Amino acid sequence: MNPPNSPIPQPPHSAGLAFKGLRAAIDPQSIPSPIDAIEEDREKWEDQPYGTLPGGQAPLSTTDYVAIDQGNSSPKYIRVSTWNIPSTSRLASDCEIPIVAVIQPFADQDPREEPVPLVETGDLGPARCANCRGYINPWCKWVSNGERWKCNLCAHETEVAPEYYCNLDANLARLDHLQRPELNKGTVDFVVPDEYWAPHPPPKIAPLYLPLVPLSNSGNRQPQPMSYVFAFDVSLEAFQSGFTQAACTFLLEFLYGRETEDGQKIEPCFPADCKICIISFDRTIHFYNLSPQEADNAPMLVLPDVDDVFVPLRDGLFADPRESQRIITDLLSNMANLETHVPEPDAALGSALTACLGALTGLGGQVVLFAGVIPTTGIGALQPVVDESTLFGTDKEKTLFVPRGGFWRDLAVQCTEEGIGVNMFLGMSRPIDIASIGIVSSITGGELYFHPRFDPTRDNVVMHSQFRRLLTRVTGYSCSMRVRCSTGVHVTQQYGNFYESPLGDLESGTLDADKAISVVIEHNKALEDTAFAFIQSAVLYTTVSGQRRVRVCNLALQVASLAGNVFRYADLDAVACHMLREAIAKLPNRTIANIHEQLTEKCVSILLGYRKHCAASAPPSQLILPEALKVLPLYTLAVMKTKPLKGRNVNADVRNYQAHKLMAMGVRSTMNHLYPRLLALHDLTDAIALPEPTIGRIRLPSLMRDSYIFMQSYGVYLIDNEEMMVLWIGSDASPQLLKDLLAVEDFFQINSHITCVPSLQTRLSTQVRNILANRYTQRGWTPKFMIARRDMDAAEIEFSDMLVEDQNNAAMSYLDYLCLVHKQINTALTGGSVSTNHSSFKATPW
């Protein structure tokens, strides 16, 4: 055993790749660390607000800051890869930094920030440019004494409607400027008239379902409060695992609240005025009449032919949960009881989703579906994949990332056109083919919740919080999004979970606070370095309460004619987020090994651009990194170590689930996932993580680097990658430390199956629970929690894989990868080149 004060070695199960060739002896503590920048940024912005006027560097996404909207949207809504956009395409090519905007329109705000203003426009609607259809914003200019306004996006002058006219002051600003949020705030919500209502999609030649009554396919759909369909898998495996029972119990609590064992009342959280429909399915589909007029239990209508789906009722299919409380309570209580019916082994998931589509047609809304087995019957039936491990590392591994058959994509597109988002809770014990069924959630803007081998003891807390977050977060439905740019630049590519319509709009059934899209911007002409470049995103959506709105986010960017300014104001968070999304998008078309090569090439190209145009006088053997991107190699390596992209065998369902999550994750969550937050709990000082009397907030402890090199055998460490938390306990941890935190004094007495830290009357327990509560509040839900005792528990594999600076995940250590990147830069500077045929990368271990 190591001496108590020595670092611990990496466990043997953390398989990685070693650097090939000679390299200089480098102290791991001397290489660039993201923690230094994270802690410095946190200290800078923790106690002062950030004004959004263009010209400065935005706080890091991982920092808790207060943004003051000064005409530019907060970086929480729009984040760009450089806050000084290159003036020409030549300069952009020289710098190699991708020009990217990551947009999260409904991102959660800090409680200390002003809410997004709501602008009532009446029948007139928001003022829009007659040429490009951009929305009026603080960067527009007024001309002709206020009778016309000049669009900042296309420079077209549009006449002002008489109802909107106002005189100008001496500074050519409207006299009512301060009373008009759309003229001084970067992010606003416009209430829009009926011409903005969601249209009915055109009739299908071969619809997936048969409507019970003819539906209108002309005109627009009047907005109304969101309708929910809850679909429960009642097959044998879903019951045996406790998955169906948990889902029914949680829904009852969210609809009507409950009392805890100690008499505390938990209030319901289901949105007011929204109606619900309940469906269950196994080999058949079961509809329920929830009308409050029903005297007994809800009548059930069974659809035995799951290959020919239709909705057998309209009246009573949807009900107000308060009016039908008795009926719904009895139904969900009976559904959770295995003794009330004999479950079938199979489930027609595709047919059930088709029934959900039929139920919500003409309404729009949200599906929340619980599935426990792969759909082996009904529409879109799938057969289990035979030994997928033989495909990894071959050219056929690409087939694991595409849906089998065209049904699942067609279903997703039809749901999107009807304004329906599909969320799936998956509690299976065997592979369920997420590549196929998951595309329905991805395209409709919904979400996947992954609980393999569902165990109520372990998974109930997580699933409960995820379900609650789904119902309570800001969500819009029947969404259509478009990103516009000013003259000289245009959008070329878009990444995220949505459906791109033939007109170029980004359509999604639902869009919520946890989802972001990214766009790639390119030049089509030179920009003036004395002017601004502009980006405007507009999301047309219907609120949960049934109001049609447009959320507009505006961004003005300074233009740079020098490479030094482009690199100085580069944003690592947006660059890393884009590199991850771009790599995941290539999975259906390229092998993972090839994607790794391209990631390394992109990282080297960016750093080589800096060397050539900002530090050309330095000797080639010296590694010089731009200050804003000095840990880009580490985040590039972290992208390779994510589960969708890591080498060796990873279950295809896990890869596809993680790919779905990461493609839609906001920048903050992405950065915390790529470089998990690691804390040394045994080093907490007396004042940290306890409420301060003066400010009423807690000061969080400093983070540490993700590597065993910096850990001690007597330590207790908490790591968090946004998906799960692992509490690692060293074998030499002191008995007093274990007693204060876990109420045991012996390392071998620790219960490795607990799902939360016990509530003890000790300072350490209070501090740790405060840290966890802070993390839960930031996220809005509770992640999976595991205990990993050193060299004892299986959870240590997950813990080790999150230490991205170490040699693991079938990839190099950070130190070795940095040497590889340096070698490639040195080769290019001394006569080699970073060529498009990857010739300079053939010696890499990818």
WONOR-V156734 format. One record per run of one state. SS is the DSSP state (H for helix, E for strand, C for the rest). FROM is the first residue (numbers start at 0). LEN is the number of residues. If there is no record, write none. Layout:
ss=SS from=FROM len=LEN
ss=SS from=FROM len=LEN
This chain:
ss=C from=0 len=6
ss=E from=6 len=1
ss=C from=7 len=20
ss=H from=27 len=3
ss=C from=30 len=3
ss=H from=33 len=12
ss=C from=45 len=4
ss=E from=49 len=2
ss=C from=51 len=15
ss=E from=66 len=2
ss=C from=68 len=9
ss=E from=77 len=3
ss=C from=80 len=1
ss=E from=81 len=1
ss=C from=82 len=1
ss=E from=83 len=3
ss=C from=86 len=2
ss=H from=88 len=7
ss=C from=95 len=4
ss=E from=99 len=4
ss=C from=103 len=13
ss=E from=116 len=4
ss=C from=120 len=1
ss=H from=121 len=3
ss=C from=124 len=3
ss=E from=127 len=1
ss=C from=128 len=6
ss=E from=134 len=1
ss=C from=135 len=5
ss=E from=140 len=3
ss=H from=143 len=3
ss=C from=146 len=1
ss=E from=147 len=3
ss=C from=150 len=6
ss=E from=156 len=3
ss=C from=159 len=2
ss=H from=161 len=3
ss=C from=164 len=3
ss=E from=167 len=1
ss=C from=168 len=5
ss=E from=173 len=1
ss=C from=174 len=2
ss=H from=176 len=3
ss=C from=179 len=1
ss=H from=180 len=3
ss=C from=183 len=3
ss=E from=186 len=5
ss=C from=191 len=2
ss=H from=193 len=3
ss=C from=196 len=1
ss=E from=197 len=2
ss=C from=199 len=10
ss=E from=209 len=1
ss=C from=210 len=9
ss=E from=219 len=2
ss=C from=221 len=5
ss=E from=226 len=7
ss=C from=233 len=2
ss=H from=235 len=5
ss=C from=240 len=2
ss=H from=242 len=14
ss=C from=256 len=1
ss=E from=257 len=2
ss=C from=259 len=5
ss=E from=264 len=2
ss=C from=266 len=8
ss=E from=274 len=7
ss=C from=281 len=3
ss=E from=284 len=4
ss=C from=288 len=11
ss=E from=299 len=4
ss=C from=303 len=6
ss=E from=309 len=1
ss=C from=310 len=8
ss=E from=318 len=2
ss=C from=320 len=4
ss=H from=324 len=11
ss=C from=335 len=2
ss=H from=337 len=3
ss=C from=340 len=8
ss=H from=348 len=12
ss=C from=360 len=4
ss=E from=364 len=7
ss=C from=371 len=16
ss=H from=387 len=3
ss=C from=390 len=4
ss=H from=394 len=7
ss=C from=401 len=5
ss=H from=406 len=11
ss=C from=417 len=2
ss=E from=419 len=7
ss=C from=426 len=7
ss=H from=433 len=11
ss=C from=444 len=3
ss=E from=447 len=3
ss=C from=450 len=5
ss=H from=455 len=17
ss=C from=472 len=2
ss=E from=474 len=11
ss=C from=485 len=3
ss=E from=488 len=7
ss=C from=495 len=3
ss=E from=498 len=2
ss=C from=500 len=5
ss=E from=505 len=7
ss=C from=512 len=2
ss=E from=514 len=1
ss=C from=515 len=1
ss=E from=516 len=7
ss=C from=523 len=8
ss=E from=531 len=12
ss=C from=543 len=4
ss=E from=547 len=13
ss=C from=560 len=2
ss=H from=562 len=6
ss=C from=568 len=1
ss=E from=569 len=1
ss=C from=570 len=1
ss=H from=571 len=14
ss=C from=585 len=6
ss=H from=591 len=23
ss=C from=614 len=12
ss=H from=626 len=3
ss=C from=629 len=2
ss=H from=631 len=9
ss=C from=640 len=11
ss=H from=651 len=13
ss=E from=664 len=1
ss=C from=665 len=1
ss=H from=666 len=8
ss=C from=674 len=2
ss=E from=676 len=4
ss=H from=680 len=3
ss=C from=683 len=7
ss=E from=690 len=1
ss=C from=691 len=6
ss=E from=697 len=1
ss=C from=698 len=5
ss=E from=703 len=1
ss=C from=704 len=3
ss=H from=707 len=3
ss=C from=710 len=1
ss=E from=711 len=1
ss=C from=712 len=3
ss=E from=715 len=5
ss=C from=720 len=3
ss=E from=723 len=6
ss=C from=729 len=5
ss=H from=734 len=8
ss=C from=742 len=4
ss=H from=746 len=3
ss=C from=749 len=13
ss=H from=762 len=17
ss=C from=779 len=4
ss=E from=783 len=6
ss=C from=789 len=5
ss=H from=794 len=8
ss=C from=802 len=11
ss=H from=813 len=16
ss=C from=829 len=9
ss=H from=838 len=3
ss=C from=841 len=5
